[in-house]
Amino acid sequence: MDVFLGLLQVVLREGMIYGIMAMGVYITYKVLNFADLSVDGTFPLGACMAAALITAGINPWLTLIICFVAGCLAGSVTGLLHVKLRISDLMSGILVQTALYSVNMVVTDKKAVLSIFNMPTIFSSGVGGALYNTALDQWAWVIMALLITVVAKIILDLYLKTRSGLLLRAVGSNERFVVSQGKDPGNMKIIGLMIGNGLVALSGAVLAQQKESADASSGTGMVVMALAAVIIGQAVFGHAKRMRGTTMAIVGMTIYRICLTAAMQFGLDTIYLKALMSILFVAALVGSRMKDERSAKNVIRAAIRR
């Protein structure tokens, strides 16, 4: 029973932390219809900046805001390359992702891994530290991860309800509507990429504080993981009209982490973990496509009957 509870805590904690990243990719992939590969660079950017700032004595909570802003700046570069210089979305993301590796190494003072053991983090000080003195001490990390994820989700959902948020959602499917409202679709794309990459960097910052270390190469495969989570969430809960896309992304990430954890518990060697991530991504894509095809056939059949 203790083993099961331990695995449950790990899955929920990681599902929430990576769920923040999934919300960011949901904005770029589903809302903007933009294949943003800079995620693999902005995730470690958040982690490395959080570790460097905490090492410098900055408040752990303040580091989250700073890391979010840093991710926004990285996302703006991707957007400017695509919108202003007319570079393709894939190439823009690759260029920023590549450049960010050098930035991350500079931030960590050329260290591949920067440790922050025994330093204050959001999990060991303030509210997080207080939880350890209660009956919920074993669930402290899960509660903190849930708290941050829920706050980020609420703020994002509130933004998407504003006029700017509505225009942002229109960019990926109907740019003419954005133009008719007197707004530049290109600028809205840049804003969307800033928000998406800001959330990705925030996710990396939270994970670094939870693990008490930051790895400059930790972004490898993050975009695949996040995309799979978004697609899984949409495939499983796509017909739930009252469930928001941000919620689907978080739940999809939790399901994804459950699959990875289950595979490792059955004895899968960690060297095959990236391959499994790709397989799950392919399965999610195929499943989503088959679901869309069935829905289209049902619509056609219903139209014929009428």
C-alpha positions as CSV (number, residue, x, y, z in Angstrom):
1,M,0.0,0.0,0.0
2,D,2.9,2.4,0.9
3,V,4.4,1.7,-2.5
4,F,1.2,2.4,-4.3
5,L,0.7,5.7,-2.4
6,G,4.3,6.6,-3.2
7,L,3.8,6.0,-6.9
8,L,0.5,7.9,-6.8
9,Q,2.2,10.9,-5.2
10,V,5.0,10.9,-7.9
11,V,2.4,10.6,-10.8
12,L,0.2,13.4,-9.4
13,R,3.2,15.7,-8.6
14,E,4.8,15.3,-12.0
15,G,1.5,15.4,-13.8
16,M,0.8,18.8,-12.2
17,I,4.2,20.2,-12.8
18,Y,4.5,19.0,-16.4
19,G,0.8,20.0,-16.8
20,I,1.9,23.6,-16.7
21,M,4.1,22.9,-19.7
22,A,1.2,21.1,-21.4
23,M,-1.0,24.2,-21.0
24,G,1.7,26.3,-22.7
25,V,1.9,23.8,-25.6
26,Y,-1.9,23.8,-25.8
27,I,-1.8,27.5,-26.5
28,T,0.8,27.2,-29.3
29,Y,-0.4,23.9,-30.8
30,K,-4.1,23.9,-30.5
31,V,-5.0,27.6,-30.2
32,L,-2.4,29.1,-32.6
33,N,-1.9,26.0,-34.8
34,F,1.8,26.7,-34.5
35,A,4.4,23.8,-34.3
36,D,6.7,25.4,-31.7
37,L,9.9,23.4,-31.1
38,S,11.5,26.1,-29.0
39,V,9.8,24.4,-26.0
40,D,12.8,22.1,-25.8
41,G,14.9,25.2,-25.0
42,T,12.5,27.2,-22.9
43,F,11.8,24.4,-20.5
44,P,15.5,24.1,-19.3
45,L,15.7,27.9,-19.5
46,G,13.2,28.1,-16.7
47,A,14.9,25.4,-14.7
48,C,18.4,26.9,-15.1
49,M,17.3,30.4,-14.3
50,A,15.4,29.2,-11.2
51,A,18.5,27.4,-9.9
52,A,20.8,30.3,-10.7
53,L,18.5,32.8,-9.1
54,I,18.0,30.7,-5.9
55,T,21.8,30.3,-5.7
56,A,22.1,34.1,-5.9
57,G,19.7,34.4,-2.9
58,I,16.5,35.4,-4.8
59,N,13.2,34.5,-3.2
60,P,12.0,31.1,-4.6
61,W,8.5,32.5,-5.4
62,L,10.0,35.6,-7.2
63,T,12.1,33.3,-9.3
64,L,8.9,31.7,-10.8
65,I,7.8,35.2,-12.0
66,I,11.2,36.0,-13.4
67,C,11.4,32.6,-15.2
68,F,8.0,33.1,-16.7
69,V,9.1,36.5,-18.0
70,A,12.3,34.9,-19.4
71,G,10.2,32.3,-21.2
72,C,8.0,35.0,-22.6
73,L,11.0,36.8,-24.0
74,A,12.2,33.6,-25.6
75,G,8.8,33.0,-27.1
76,S,8.8,36.6,-28.5
77,V,12.0,35.8,-30.4
78,T,10.3,32.8,-32.0
79,G,7.4,34.9,-32.9
80,L,9.5,37.7,-34.3
81,L,11.5,35.3,-36.4
82,H,8.3,33.8,-37.8
83,V,6.1,37.0,-38.2
84,K,8.6,39.7,-39.0
85,L,11.4,37.7,-40.8
86,R,8.9,35.2,-42.4
87,I,10.8,32.2,-41.2
88,S,8.7,29.0,-41.0
89,D,7.3,28.0,-37.6
90,L,9.4,24.8,-37.4
91,M,12.6,26.6,-38.3
92,S,11.9,29.5,-36.0
93,G,11.5,27.1,-33.1
94,I,14.6,25.1,-34.0
95,L,16.7,28.3,-34.2
96,V,15.5,29.5,-30.8
97,Q,15.9,26.1,-29.2
98,T,19.5,25.8,-30.4
99,A,20.4,29.3,-29.3
100,L,18.8,28.8,-25.8
101,Y,21.2,25.9,-25.1
102,S,24.1,28.4,-25.1
103,V,22.0,30.8,-23.0
104,N,21.3,28.1,-20.5
105,M,25.0,27.2,-20.2
106,V,25.8,30.9,-19.5
107,V,23.1,31.1,-16.9
108,T,24.5,28.0,-15.1
109,D,28.1,29.4,-15.4
110,K,29.0,26.6,-17.9
111,K,27.8,23.9,-15.6
112,A,25.7,21.1,-17.2
113,V,23.9,20.5,-13.9
114,L,23.4,23.2,-11.3
115,S,22.5,21.9,-7.8
116,I,20.5,23.8,-5.2
117,F,20.5,21.2,-2.5
118,N,19.7,22.5,1.0
119,M,18.7,25.9,-0.4
120,P,15.2,27.4,0.1
121,T,12.6,26.5,-2.5
122,I,8.9,26.8,-2.8
123,F,8.6,23.2,-1.5
124,S,10.8,23.7,1.6
125,S,10.0,27.2,2.7
126,G,7.0,29.4,3.2
127,V,3.7,27.6,2.6
128,G,5.5,24.5,1.3
129,G,7.6,24.3,4.5
130,A,4.6,24.8,6.7
131,L,2.8,21.8,5.1
132,Y,5.5,19.5,6.5
133,N,4.5,20.3,10.0
134,T,0.9,19.1,9.4
135,A,-0.8,15.8,8.9
136,L,-0.4,16.4,5.1
137,D,3.4,16.3,5.2
138,Q,3.6,13.3,2.9
139,W,1.4,15.1,0.3
140,A,3.2,18.5,0.7
141,W,4.9,18.4,-2.7
142,V,1.7,17.2,-4.4
143,I,-0.3,20.0,-2.8
144,M,2.2,22.7,-3.7
145,A,2.4,21.4,-7.4
146,L,-1.4,21.4,-7.5
147,L,-1.6,24.9,-6.1
148,I,0.8,26.4,-8.6
149,T,-0.9,24.6,-11.5
150,V,-4.4,25.6,-10.5
151,V,-3.4,29.2,-10.1
152,A,-1.7,29.2,-13.5
153,K,-4.7,27.6,-15.1
154,I,-7.2,30.0,-13.6
155,I,-5.2,33.0,-14.7
156,L,-4.8,31.6,-18.2
157,D,-8.6,30.7,-18.4
158,L,-9.5,34.3,-17.3
159,Y,-7.2,35.7,-20.0
160,L,-8.7,33.6,-22.7
161,K,-12.1,35.1,-21.8
162,T,-10.9,38.6,-22.4
163,R,-11.1,40.4,-25.8
164,S,-7.4,39.8,-26.3
165,G,-7.9,36.1,-25.4
166,L,-10.8,35.7,-27.9
167,L,-8.7,37.3,-30.7
168,L,-5.8,34.9,-29.7
169,R,-8.1,31.9,-30.1
170,A,-9.3,33.2,-33.5
171,V,-5.8,33.6,-34.9
172,G,-5.3,29.8,-35.4
173,S,-8.5,29.3,-37.3
174,N,-9.8,32.6,-38.7
175,E,-7.2,35.3,-39.2
176,R,-9.7,37.4,-41.2
177,F,-11.8,37.9,-38.1
178,V,-8.8,39.3,-36.2
179,V,-8.1,41.7,-39.1
180,S,-11.8,42.8,-39.1
181,Q,-11.3,43.7,-35.4
182,G,-8.5,46.0,-36.3
183,K,-5.7,43.8,-34.9
184,D,-2.7,42.4,-36.5
185,P,-2.7,38.5,-36.6
186,G,1.1,38.5,-36.5
187,N,1.2,40.4,-33.2
188,M,-1.4,38.1,-31.7
189,K,0.8,35.1,-32.7
190,I,3.7,36.7,-30.9
191,I,1.6,37.2,-27.8
192,G,0.4,33.6,-27.9
193,L,4.0,32.3,-28.3
194,M,5.1,34.5,-25.4
195,I,2.4,33.1,-23.1
196,G,3.0,29.5,-24.2
197,N,6.7,29.6,-23.7
198,G,6.3,31.6,-20.5
199,L,4.3,28.7,-19.1
200,V,6.8,26.1,-20.3
201,A,9.6,28.0,-18.6
202,L,7.5,28.2,-15.4
203,S,7.1,24.5,-15.5
204,G,10.8,24.0,-15.7
205,A,11.4,26.4,-12.8
206,V,8.9,24.5,-10.6
207,L,10.5,21.2,-11.5
208,A,14.0,22.5,-10.8
209,Q,12.9,23.5,-7.3
210,Q,11.2,20.2,-6.7
211,K,14.3,18.2,-7.8
212,E,16.7,20.8,-6.3
213,S,18.8,20.8,-9.4
214,A,18.7,22.0,-13.0
215,D,20.0,20.3,-16.1
216,A,20.8,22.4,-19.2
217,S,19.9,19.5,-21.4
218,S,16.7,18.5,-19.6
219,G,14.5,19.9,-22.5
220,T,15.2,17.0,-24.8
221,G,11.8,15.4,-25.7
222,M,9.7,17.9,-23.8
223,V,7.8,19.0,-26.9
224,V,6.9,15.4,-27.7
225,M,5.7,14.8,-24.1
226,A,3.6,18.0,-24.1
227,L,2.1,17.4,-27.5
228,A,1.2,13.8,-26.6
229,A,-0.5,15.1,-23.4
230,V,-2.5,17.7,-25.3
231,I,-3.6,15.1,-27.9
232,I,-4.5,12.5,-25.2
233,G,-6.5,15.0,-23.3
234,Q,-8.4,16.1,-26.4
235,A,-9.0,12.5,-27.5
236,V,-10.3,11.3,-24.2
237,F,-12.3,14.4,-23.1
238,G,-13.0,16.1,-26.4
239,H,-16.7,15.5,-26.2
240,A,-16.9,17.0,-22.6
241,K,-18.3,20.4,-23.6
242,R,-17.8,21.9,-20.2
243,M,-14.2,20.8,-19.8
244,R,-11.7,23.5,-20.8
245,G,-8.8,22.8,-23.1
246,T,-6.4,23.7,-20.3
247,T,-8.0,21.1,-18.0
248,M,-7.7,18.5,-20.8
249,A,-4.0,19.3,-21.2
250,I,-3.3,18.8,-17.5
251,V,-5.3,15.6,-17.2
252,G,-3.8,14.4,-20.5
253,M,-0.3,14.9,-19.0
254,T,-1.3,13.0,-15.8
255,I,-2.5,10.1,-18.0
256,Y,0.8,10.3,-19.9
257,R,2.8,10.1,-16.7
258,I,0.8,7.2,-15.5
259,C,1.7,5.3,-18.6
260,L,5.4,6.0,-18.3
261,T,5.4,5.1,-14.6
262,A,3.5,1.9,-15.2
263,A,6.0,0.9,-17.9
264,M,8.9,1.5,-15.6
265,Q,7.2,-0.5,-12.8
266,F,7.0,-3.4,-15.1
267,G,10.7,-3.3,-15.6
268,L,11.3,-1.1,-18.6
269,D,14.9,0.1,-18.7
270,T,15.2,3.9,-18.5
271,I,17.3,3.9,-21.7
272,Y,14.0,3.0,-23.5
273,L,12.0,5.8,-21.9
274,K,12.4,8.3,-24.8
275,A,11.4,5.6,-27.3
276,L,8.3,4.9,-25.2
277,M,7.5,8.6,-25.2
278,S,7.6,8.6,-29.0
279,I,5.4,5.5,-29.1
280,L,2.8,7.0,-26.9
281,F,2.9,10.1,-29.0
282,V,2.3,8.1,-32.2
283,A,-0.5,6.2,-30.4
284,A,-2.1,9.4,-29.3
285,L,-1.9,10.9,-32.9
286,V,-3.4,7.7,-34.5
287,G,-6.1,7.5,-31.9
288,S,-7.0,11.1,-32.3
289,R,-7.2,10.8,-36.1
290,M,-9.3,7.7,-35.9
291,K,-11.7,9.4,-33.5
292,D,-12.0,12.4,-35.9
293,E,-12.6,10.1,-38.8
294,R,-15.4,8.3,-36.9
295,S,-17.0,11.6,-35.9
296,A,-16.9,12.8,-39.6
297,K,-18.5,9.5,-40.7
298,N,-21.3,9.9,-38.1
299,V,-22.0,13.4,-39.3
300,I,-22.2,12.3,-42.9
301,R,-24.5,9.4,-42.0
302,A,-26.7,11.7,-40.0
303,A,-26.9,14.1,-42.9
304,I,-27.8,11.3,-45.3
305,R,-30.6,10.1,-43.0
306,R,-32.1,13.5,-43.0
